[in-house]
Amino acid sequence: MKIKKPATVLLLCLLITIPMFGQKYSNGLVDKVIALVGNEMIQLSVIEEDVQMQMMQGVITDKNLRCNILENMLISKLMLNQARLDSLTVNEEYVELELENRLQDIKTRLGGEKATEDYFRKPIFKLKQEWRELFREQSLTRDMQSVIVEKVPPLTPKDIEEFYAVTPKDSLPIIPTQYQLSQIVLYPPKEEAILMVKERLLEFRERILNGERFSTLATLYSQDPYSARRGGELGMAAKQMYWPAFGDAAIVLKEGQVSQIVETPDGFHLIQMIEREGDMFNARHILLKPNVLSSDRVKCLNRLDSIANAIKTDSITFERAALFYSEDPSSRLSDGRMADQNTGSIFFEKDQLKTSDYNVLRDMKEKDISAAFESRDNEGREGNVIYKIIRLDKIIPSHVANLKDDYNIIQNIAENKKQLEAVEKFIKEKQTTTYIRIDPLFRDCTFKREGWIK
């Protein structure tokens, strides 16, 4: 069962630290303020909390870890202090969204609201108050970064050419081999396979209602390997962490109750409620995915091979065949040309391609047309089978980035360098005009930037 989680995009490479474990501090250490930046303070407990969080994520602690964390916090506090002086306003919508995401993530990890309160030794409402203030600070810090970056004038083509001319070639990125592809896609009919899956799930539901254990059937038949090992149990998680159809169907169930059949992009489910706590629940499920029938697979492959032969004998162009026969809506109206859904780029690196597609094209030459083969849809989920032929339109061999072939990449590098320089200039200027005091406990730190210790 796949759980959907929101992604977070950082503006720049600077670390803006929002401690996950807000106020928990133990081991007999006495908390203290170890730095002041203007009117903003940094507590020792916050440093230690960040250390613990990074260690949980696999970071190896060393003598520099705490110093690096402190320096990142000093930068954030400089930004925050200036944001308050400039009267920037908090984006409350951003704050509430981040707060809700953080709360749901922690409750899911710890196993519910009560477990979260026990862990932090505080009620949820108190934690929300504390974390809300932290995210308000983060909002102001991010906005201050944006203000700094927006003041950087746009680069002209001449600026980019000059940047490229003075940049050592061994400092430029290596661009991996890229491929431009066109495709003709057929989706196999699934009506009969879907009907078979639904009939099987209805049979399971009747057996459960007649006394068989849901967990036994989940272990034997569920196609979600993660939960099947645990009798279909998913663990306590927020409703929002699941596909909407799954969460909506589960949250209304009473303990022990079994749902009707629920369809999600992963397949078809039966759900049994184990325990519900507010907007969180622990449930079992049985997942079945409709499999393409062997006869339908053969029909799709044969039809595509016929189309490929017609193209090779000049009976029809690849572009017209894509328009007439392809069932992929994103490429059929573009002469079959494949494009990255996120960037719009028509060039793909090896790691951006599905394994099945790359295994076919790696032995092809430009303008070759493949035999028909089995692949996956754009979501790449097992069971979402498609069939296709591809044409390898162009290969750009691996090379050092250059202006002719990679102008946008060079432009992005140049602009990012200018933005980082603007941020560094801001930090240096504010170091000299802002009251900064660091406790002797951290005075031996070797910071990346001079000017913190006065």
C-alpha positions, 0 to 999 in steps of 0.5 A, a space after each residue: 500500500 503506497 502512502 502519499 506524502 507531501 514534498 518540501 522544496 527548499 529555496 536555497 542550499 542553506 539549512 533552515 533548522 526546525 527541530 523535530 523534537 521540539 522541547 524534549 531534553 534529558 540526560 541531566 544536561 542543564 539547558 541554557 541560551 548559547 547564542 544571541 543574534 539581535 533579539 533572537 536566541 538559540 538554546 543548547 537543547 535545540 542544538 542537541 535535539 537537532 543532533 539526535 534527529 540527524 543521528 536518527 537519519 544516519 548522520 555520524 556525529 563528530 566534533 564538528 556536527 554541533 558547530 555546523 548546526 549552530 552556524 546554520 542556526 546563526 544564519 537563520 536567526 540573522 535572516 529572522 532578525 532582519 525580517 522582523 526589522 523589515 516588518 515582513 508578514 508571516 504566511 499563515 497558510 504556509 504555517 498551518 500547512 507545514 504544521 499539519 504535515 509535521 504533526 501527521 508525520 510525527 503521529 504516524 511515526 510514533 503511533 498516534 496522538 496519545 503516543 505523541 503526547 507521551 513521547 513529548 510529555 505534553 498535550 497536542 495543543 501545547 505542541 501545536 502552539 510551540 511548533 506553530 511559532 517555529 514555522 512562523 519563524 521559518 516562514 519569515 526566514 524563507 521570505 527574507 531569503 526570497 527578498 535577498 535573491 529577488 534583488 539580484 539582477 537577471 543575467 544577460 546572455 553576455 553575463 552567461 557567456 562571460 561566466 562560462 569563459 572564466 569557469 574552469 571546465 573541470 568545475 562544470 557538470 558532466 552531462 550524462 548520455 541523453 536520449 530523445 524518444 518517440 512512442 506508440 502505446 497500447 493499453 490492454 483491456 482490463 474489464 475481464 481482469 477487474 471483474 475477476 479481482 472484484 469477484 475474488 474480493 467479494 468471496 473473501 469478504 463473505 468468508 470473513 463475515 462467516 468467521 474466517 480471520 481477515 489477517 489469515 486471508 491477507 497473509 495468503 492473498 494480499 498483493 501488498 508484500 509489506 502489510 501481508 507479512 503482518 496480516 494486512 496491518 498497516 499501522 497507525 497513520 493519519 487518513 491524509 497519508 493514504 489515497 483519498 478513496 482509501 482514507 475516506 472508506 476506512 475512517 468511517 468503519 467501526 472497529 472490526 467492520 469490513 469495507 466494501 471493495 475500494 478502488 485506488 491507483 494501487 488496485 482494489 482493496 478490502 479494509 478492516 478497521 482495527 483502531 481509530 483515534 481522531 483522524 488517525 486509524 490502524 487498519 488491515 487491508 487485502 490488495 488485489 491488482 487486475 492482471 492482464 490476461 495472456 490472450 490480451 497481452 498477445 493481441 497488444 504485442 502483435 498489433 504493435 509489431 504490425 504497426 512497426 512493420 508498416 512504419 518500416 515499409 513506409 506504409 505510414 509514418 511514425 508520426 501518423 501512426 502515433 496519432 491514429 493508434 497510440 492510446 497515450 494522451 500525453 504523446 500521441 498529439 506530439 507525433 509520439 514524442 515523449 516528454 518529461 511530465 515535470 520539466 517538459 524536457 524531451 531528453 531523458 537520462 538513463 535514470 529518468 527512464 523506466 528499466 524496461 524502456 532502457 533495456 530495449 533502447 540501449 542496443 538501438 541506434 538513432 532512427 531504429 524502431 523497437 519490437 513491441 515490449 511490455 512497460 509500465 505507465 507513467 506512475 510506474 506501479 506494478 500491475 499498471 502494464 502498457 505495451 509500446 514500440 519506441 523510436 530512438 530519435 537522437 542520442 547526445 553522448 555524455 559530455 562536459 556542459 557547454 553553451 551550445 548544448 546546455 545553455 539552460 544548465 549553464 544559465 542556472 549554474 550562473 544564476 544560482 552562483 549570483 544568488 548564493 553570493 548575494 546571500 553570503 554578502 548579506 550574511 557578512 554585512 549583518 554580522 558586522 551590524 548585528 549584536 551576536 554573542 556566542 557562549 564560550 562552550 562553542 567559542 572553539 568552533 571552526 566555523 565556515 564563515 568568519 565573523 561570528 566570534 567578536 
